[in-house]
Amino acid sequence: MTGTGKVHKYGDHIDTDAIIAARYLNTIDPDELAGHCMQDIDGDFLMRASAGDFMVAGRNFGCGSSREHAPIAIKAAGISAVIAGNFARIFYRNALNIGLPIIECAEAAERINADDEITIDTEAGTIEDHTTGESFTFAPLTGIAAELVAAGGLVELTKTKLTDRSEG
């Protein structure tokens, strides 16, 4: 995945309840979840966010509960990838399972600012900050992580593999 977009910046320890509050967990509809993404900590997020934008955060992004609703809300809100210093492991796994690219790069998470325009190439493992002129590298998405992102998540990857198997 390669894409260019604007950055929405957050700090350390952004938990899943901050991403999508528990009061909205009575649905799994991605569009409805997107309508409440980051609402309690960034009331203007949805007005500023555009398809293809990125989230950048500090350490321990996605901590808290194991709810899949959080990465679904982020992806449905049009965010094409999340960069953080590191991620809560269950959030990391849930994000890949729904096809949301997750990038661990502490240097980028620290140095990229809100509203910067960046380009990410998950295959090359590069981030270019067009606003500051800085470049960052990270471990490229490979193997099953790359397959999950390319397919749009675990369900879509499984459907493709089952279809391929039945046709082969």
N, C-alpha and C positions, 0 to 999 in steps of 0.2 A: 504494500500500500504506500503510495506517495500522495501527499496532499499539502496544500497551503491554506492557512487560515489564521484567524485572530485568537489570541490567548485570553482565557479566563483564569485568573490566578487565585489560589487559595493557600492556606497555611498548613501546618502540621495537624495530624490527628483528626482529619475530617471523617466523621463516622457515617455509617449508612443512614442513620436517622437524620443527619444534616442533609444528606443527598436526597433522600425521599422520606419524609416524616411518616411515622407509623400510622397516623390517621388516614393515610392514602393507600394503605396496603390491602384494601378490600377489593382491589382489581389487579389484573395482570395485563390489562390493555396498555400497550406501550405508549400510545398517544396520550392517554389520560395520565399515566405516570409522568411523561415528559412535561405535562402542564404544571407539575408541582416540583420539578427538579430544582434543587438548591433554594427553594422558596424561603425557608426559614433563616438561612444565613446570607442570602443574596437575593433580595426581593426583585431586583432589576435584571437578574440573569436571563430570563426568557426574552425580555425586550432587547437585550444586547446580543444574544446568541444567534448565530446564523449557521446553517448547514455547512459542515466542513471545518468549524472552529475546533479548538483544542482546550482541554483543561490542563493546567499545570498546578501541582500542589507539592507540599513538603513531604514530611515523613509520615508513614503509617496511614496512607490514604485508604479509605474504605474499611476502617476498623469498626468494631461493634458486632452487630448481628450478621448472620449468614444469608440474609435476604438477597435473592436474585434481583429484586425490584430496583436496587440502586444502579447497577450497571445498565439495566434495561432503560431506566429513566434517562440516564446520561446519553446513551446511544440514540434513543428516540428523540431527544432534544436536539440532535444534529451534531453532537460532539463526535469527531472522527477518531480521536485517540486521547488517552490520558497519560501525561508524563508526571512522575513523582519521584521523590527520593527513594521511597520504597512503598510497598502496598501490604495491607493485611492479606495474608495468604488466601483466605476464603474469597475475598473480593477479587483478587487476582484471577483465581480459578473461575469464578462466576463470570467475570468480564470476558475471558477467553471463550468460555462456553457459549456466550451470546454473540461472539465475533467482534468484540470491542478491543482494539489494540491497546495494550498496556505496556508502557515503556518506563523502565527504571533507569534514571540517570540523575543522580544527586546534583551534579554540577549544573545541568540544564535547569533542574527544578529550582535551584537557588538563584541562578543568574537571569533567567527569562522573566520578563515583567508583564503585568497585565496590559492588554491591548497591543503587545508586540505582534508582528506578523511573522510567522514561522512556516517552514516547510519541513515535513518529516518524511523520511524514506525508511520504512521498516525493514526492507530487504537489505539495504546498504548499511543500516544502523547509523543514520545521520540526521541531525537536526540543524537547520540553518535559521538563525534569527536575522531576518532581513532588516529589522529595526536597529539592532545594535551592530550587525556585521559579524557576530560571534557564530562559531560552529561548535557542535558537540557530537560526540560519538557514544553509542550504546551497543550492547550485544543485539545484533539483528534478530528478528523473529525468524526462527527456523523450525523445522520438524512439525510436530503436531500443532504447536502454537500458530505457525504460519498457515497451516492447513485450515485450522479453525477460523482464523480471521478471513482468509480468502473465501471460504465457503459461506460465511455469515453466521457461524456458530456451530455448535455440536449437533443440533437437530438437523440443520441443512447438510452438514457433512455426512451424517449417518444416512440421510435420505439418498444422497448421491452415491455413497458406497453400496447401499442396498440395491439401487437401480442398476449400477454398474455390474454388480454380482449377478442379478437376475437376467441381464442382457448378455452376459459373458458366458 
